[in-house]
Amino acid sequence: MAVKADKPFEKLVVQYDAGSVRTSAFSIDDAPGSWIDPYYNFLSWSELLVYGVADTENELASTSEIPLEDVYEDAVDAVSEDGFTSAILMGRILGCHIPISLITNLDADPYNVCDAEDANLEELYSVLEECKENEDFEDWIDDIYYIHAIDIEPEYQGCGYETKLLLQLPAIIVKTLHVFPSLLMHNPMPTQFDEPEPDLDAEAVLMHRQEYIMQRIMKDKSSDNVVLFPPKRPVPEREINRFLGRRNPGETVPEAYRNQYVYKQYEAAGFKEAGQTGWLYKCIYSIYTKDGFNH
């Protein structure tokens, strides 16, 4: 008879796989909830696949007494059961869920979280902070969904699918990610960029500063013969932001560089521009209101 070990494992790991694998690891002696810390990855990136289903339900509906919504459900169930082999992959929705209320409730700074993750998210939160007094952003924004891109295959573009997906996106997010976003945000890619002339001297100072900090942290003994002194020259914040890939306050997108086709798609779905930043947003109100999904 096998002898049962007394607590054979000192650590447990719980894995959650929803597109990207997430793990939660803790010791059996840890206090409840102690695994949550300021360095926890709060952000959740997602890729939602968009399929086209053959338009056979209309034929069924015209020859059947079954309610139309039941016909739709039957068609979707049939496609799901065959593993979507009878459907056509026609696009993707790429985005990121930013749980603002969770981040702040755990005493983390949403800007720092976004800045550490991705340049686009840093810009998003910078725009949000800059424009919140002049736009109709709600004070109680607790969840943001950043739309990185809605990619529709070329042969299906121009059919209005992008706008339809944008209108249904809150419902899609609720059903797939189980969160209700207070705000949707998107930054259409400019058709071209005006790169400012870099301050090469300032860039050299910043690179020296980074190397100095890293040597202080790592205490690299292999570089004992190299002595780095802290840089004395002050560097303008605008140049620091440019070097680090951050947005400078007040930055706008020139009208001539805007992809008007994308802007019209989003405006047709109820999005507005935040100031002159080029960022588009749509406030989504409570799921419990009658018009909450498409306010």
C-alpha positions as CSV (number, residue, x, y, z in Angstrom):
1,M,0.0,0.0,0.0
2,A,1.4,3.4,-1.1
3,V,2.2,5.8,1.7
4,K,0.7,9.2,1.1
5,A,3.3,11.9,1.3
6,D,2.8,14.8,3.7
7,K,2.4,17.9,1.5
8,P,4.6,16.6,-1.4
9,F,4.4,20.0,-3.2
10,E,5.5,23.3,-1.6
11,K,4.4,25.4,-4.6
12,L,1.4,25.2,-6.8
13,V,0.9,26.8,-10.3
14,V,-2.5,27.4,-11.9
15,Q,-2.5,27.8,-15.6
16,Y,-5.1,29.6,-17.7
17,D,-4.9,29.3,-21.5
18,A,-7.1,31.7,-23.4
19,G,-5.0,32.5,-26.5
20,S,-2.0,33.4,-24.4
21,V,-1.0,31.3,-21.4
22,R,-1.3,32.9,-18.0
23,T,0.0,31.4,-14.8
24,S,-0.4,32.1,-11.1
25,A,2.2,30.5,-8.8
26,F,2.2,30.6,-5.0
27,S,3.6,28.7,-2.1
28,I,1.3,26.7,0.1
29,D,2.4,29.0,3.0
30,D,1.6,32.2,1.2
31,A,-1.2,34.4,2.7
32,P,-4.4,34.5,0.6
33,G,-4.0,36.9,-2.4
34,S,-0.3,37.5,-1.7
35,W,0.7,36.6,-5.2
36,I,-0.8,39.9,-6.4
37,D,2.0,42.5,-6.5
38,P,2.8,45.8,-8.3
39,Y,4.6,43.9,-11.1
40,Y,1.7,41.7,-11.9
41,N,0.8,41.7,-15.6
42,F,-2.6,43.4,-15.5
43,L,-3.0,43.8,-19.2
44,S,-4.7,41.2,-21.4
45,W,-4.0,41.1,-25.2
46,S,-6.5,39.3,-27.4
47,E,-6.9,38.1,-30.9
48,L,-10.5,37.6,-31.9
49,L,-11.0,35.7,-35.1
50,V,-13.8,36.8,-37.5
51,Y,-15.5,34.2,-39.7
52,G,-18.0,34.5,-42.5
53,V,-20.8,32.0,-42.6
54,A,-22.6,31.1,-45.8
55,D,-25.9,32.9,-46.2
56,T,-28.1,29.8,-46.1
57,E,-30.1,30.8,-43.1
58,N,-32.2,33.2,-45.2
59,E,-33.3,30.4,-47.5
60,L,-34.2,28.3,-44.4
61,A,-36.1,31.2,-42.9
62,S,-38.1,31.8,-46.0
63,T,-39.3,28.1,-46.1
64,S,-39.7,27.6,-42.4
65,E,-41.9,28.7,-39.6
66,I,-39.0,28.7,-37.1
67,P,-38.2,32.2,-35.7
68,L,-35.4,33.9,-37.5
69,E,-33.2,34.2,-34.4
70,D,-33.5,30.4,-34.0
71,V,-32.4,29.9,-37.6
72,Y,-29.3,32.0,-37.0
73,E,-28.4,30.0,-33.8
74,D,-28.9,26.7,-35.7
75,A,-26.6,27.9,-38.4
76,V,-23.9,29.1,-36.0
77,D,-24.2,25.8,-34.0
78,A,-23.7,23.8,-37.1
79,V,-20.5,25.8,-38.0
80,S,-19.2,25.5,-34.5
81,E,-19.7,21.7,-34.4
82,D,-17.7,21.2,-37.5
83,G,-14.8,23.2,-36.1
84,F,-15.5,26.2,-38.4
85,T,-14.3,24.2,-41.4
86,S,-17.4,25.3,-43.3
87,A,-16.8,29.0,-42.4
88,I,-14.4,31.4,-44.0
89,L,-11.8,33.2,-41.8
90,M,-12.2,36.8,-43.1
91,G,-10.5,38.9,-40.4
92,R,-9.2,39.5,-36.9
93,I,-9.8,41.9,-34.1
94,L,-6.5,42.7,-32.2
95,G,-6.7,44.6,-28.9
96,C,-5.9,44.9,-25.3
97,H,-8.1,45.0,-22.2
98,I,-6.9,47.6,-19.6
99,P,-8.6,47.1,-16.2
100,I,-8.2,50.6,-14.8
101,S,-10.1,50.0,-11.6
102,L,-8.2,46.8,-10.8
103,I,-4.9,48.5,-11.4
104,T,-5.8,51.5,-9.1
105,N,-7.4,49.3,-6.4
106,L,-4.1,47.5,-6.1
107,D,-2.2,50.8,-5.7
108,A,-0.5,50.6,-9.1
109,D,-0.3,53.6,-11.5
110,P,-2.2,52.9,-14.8
111,Y,0.2,55.2,-16.7
112,N,3.3,53.3,-15.5
113,V,1.6,49.9,-16.3
114,C,0.7,51.1,-19.8
115,D,4.2,52.7,-20.3
116,A,6.0,49.5,-19.3
117,E,3.9,47.4,-21.6
118,D,3.7,49.1,-25.0
119,A,4.3,52.5,-26.6
120,N,0.7,52.6,-28.0
121,L,-0.7,52.0,-24.5
122,E,1.5,54.8,-23.1
123,E,0.2,57.1,-25.8
124,L,-3.4,56.0,-25.1
125,Y,-3.2,56.9,-21.4
126,S,-1.3,60.1,-22.1
127,V,-4.2,61.2,-24.4
128,L,-6.8,60.1,-21.9
129,E,-5.2,62.2,-19.1
130,E,-4.6,65.2,-21.4
131,C,-8.1,65.3,-22.9
132,K,-10.4,64.1,-20.1
133,E,-11.4,67.6,-19.0
134,N,-12.4,68.6,-22.5
135,E,-14.1,65.4,-23.7
136,D,-17.1,63.5,-22.4
137,F,-15.0,60.8,-20.7
138,E,-16.7,59.6,-17.6
139,D,-15.1,59.9,-14.2
140,W,-15.9,56.3,-13.4
141,I,-14.0,54.7,-16.4
142,D,-13.0,51.3,-15.0
143,D,-12.2,49.2,-18.1
144,I,-10.7,50.3,-21.4
145,Y,-10.5,48.2,-24.5
146,Y,-7.7,49.3,-26.8
147,I,-8.4,48.4,-30.5
148,H,-5.1,47.9,-32.0
149,A,-6.5,46.9,-35.4
150,I,-9.5,45.3,-37.2
151,D,-7.9,43.5,-40.1
152,I,-10.3,42.3,-42.8
153,E,-9.0,40.3,-45.7
154,P,-8.7,42.5,-48.8
155,E,-11.5,40.7,-50.8
156,Y,-14.0,41.5,-48.0
157,Q,-13.0,45.1,-47.5
158,G,-15.4,47.9,-48.5
159,C,-18.5,45.8,-47.5
160,G,-19.1,47.6,-44.2
161,Y,-18.0,44.7,-42.1
162,E,-15.6,46.9,-40.1
163,T,-18.4,49.2,-39.0
164,K,-20.7,46.3,-38.1
165,L,-17.9,44.8,-35.9
166,L,-17.3,48.1,-34.2
167,L,-21.0,48.4,-33.4
168,Q,-21.1,44.9,-31.9
169,L,-17.7,45.1,-30.3
170,P,-18.9,45.7,-26.7
171,A,-21.1,42.7,-26.9
172,I,-18.3,40.6,-28.4
173,I,-15.9,41.6,-25.6
174,V,-18.5,40.8,-22.9
175,K,-19.1,37.3,-24.5
176,T,-15.4,36.5,-25.1
177,L,-13.4,38.3,-22.4
178,H,-16.3,38.6,-19.8
179,V,-15.6,42.3,-19.1
180,F,-17.7,45.3,-20.0
181,P,-15.5,48.2,-21.3
182,S,-16.4,51.7,-20.3
183,L,-14.3,53.1,-23.1
184,L,-13.1,51.9,-26.6
185,M,-10.1,53.6,-28.0
186,H,-8.2,53.4,-31.3
187,N,-5.4,55.3,-33.0
188,P,-5.5,55.1,-36.8
189,M,-2.1,54.8,-38.3
190,P,-1.0,58.0,-40.0
191,T,-0.3,57.7,-43.7
192,Q,3.2,59.2,-43.1
193,F,5.3,60.6,-40.2
194,D,7.3,63.8,-39.6
195,E,10.3,62.5,-37.6
196,P,11.8,65.4,-35.7
197,E,15.6,66.0,-36.0
198,P,17.1,64.1,-33.1
199,D,19.4,66.0,-30.6
200,L,22.3,63.6,-31.0
201,D,24.2,65.2,-28.1
202,A,21.2,64.7,-25.8
203,E,20.8,61.1,-27.1
204,A,24.4,60.4,-26.3
205,V,23.9,61.8,-22.7
206,L,20.7,59.6,-22.3
207,M,22.5,56.5,-23.5
208,H,25.4,57.2,-21.1
209,R,22.8,57.7,-18.3
210,Q,21.2,54.3,-19.1
211,E,24.5,52.6,-19.1
212,Y,25.5,54.2,-15.8
213,I,22.3,53.1,-14.2
214,M,22.6,49.6,-15.5
215,Q,26.2,49.3,-14.2
216,R,25.0,50.6,-10.8
217,I,22.3,47.9,-10.7
218,M,24.2,45.0,-12.2
219,K,27.6,45.9,-10.6
220,D,29.2,44.4,-13.6
221,K,32.7,43.4,-12.4
222,S,33.9,42.8,-15.9
223,S,33.9,46.6,-16.4
224,D,36.0,47.5,-13.3
225,N,38.4,49.4,-15.4
226,V,35.7,51.6,-16.9
227,V,34.5,54.4,-14.7
228,L,31.2,56.1,-15.7
229,F,30.3,59.3,-14.0
230,P,26.7,60.4,-13.8
231,P,25.8,62.7,-16.7
232,K,25.6,66.3,-15.6
233,R,24.0,67.9,-18.7
234,P,20.2,68.3,-18.3
235,V,18.2,66.9,-21.2
236,P,14.8,68.5,-22.1
237,E,11.8,66.3,-21.2
238,R,10.6,66.4,-24.9
239,E,13.9,64.8,-26.0
240,I,13.7,62.2,-23.2
241,N,10.2,61.2,-24.3
242,R,11.4,61.0,-27.9
243,F,14.3,58.8,-26.9
244,L,12.1,56.5,-24.8
245,G,9.3,56.3,-27.4
246,R,6.8,58.2,-25.3
247,R,4.2,60.8,-26.5
248,N,4.9,64.4,-25.9
249,P,2.0,66.4,-24.5
250,G,0.1,68.3,-27.1
251,E,1.2,66.2,-30.1
252,T,-1.3,66.1,-32.9
253,V,-1.7,64.3,-36.2
254,P,-1.7,66.7,-39.2
255,E,-4.9,66.5,-41.3
256,A,-2.9,65.6,-44.4
257,Y,-1.5,62.5,-42.8
258,R,-4.8,61.0,-41.7
259,N,-6.3,57.9,-43.2
260,Q,-9.8,59.4,-43.9
261,Y,-11.2,56.0,-44.8
262,V,-10.5,54.6,-41.3
263,Y,-11.7,57.7,-39.6
264,K,-15.0,57.5,-41.5
265,Q,-15.5,53.9,-40.5
266,Y,-15.1,54.7,-36.8
267,E,-17.2,57.8,-37.0
268,A,-20.0,55.8,-38.6
269,A,-19.8,53.5,-35.5
270,G,-20.2,56.5,-33.1
271,F,-16.5,57.2,-32.3
272,K,-15.2,60.8,-31.8
273,E,-11.7,62.3,-31.8
274,A,-10.1,63.2,-28.6
275,G,-9.0,66.8,-29.2
276,Q,-6.7,67.0,-32.2
277,T,-4.6,64.0,-31.1
278,G,-5.8,61.6,-33.8
279,W,-7.1,59.1,-31.2
280,L,-10.7,58.0,-31.5
281,Y,-12.9,57.0,-28.6
282,K,-16.4,55.8,-27.8
283,C,-17.8,55.9,-24.3
284,I,-19.9,52.8,-23.6
285,Y,-22.3,53.1,-20.7
286,S,-23.7,50.5,-18.4
287,I,-24.6,47.1,-19.7
288,Y,-27.8,47.4,-17.8
289,T,-29.1,50.5,-19.7
290,K,-31.4,49.9,-22.6
291,D,-29.1,51.4,-25.1
292,G,-25.8,50.6,-23.3
293,F,-24.2,48.6,-26.1
294,N,-24.7,51.2,-28.9
295,H,-25.0,54.5,-27.0
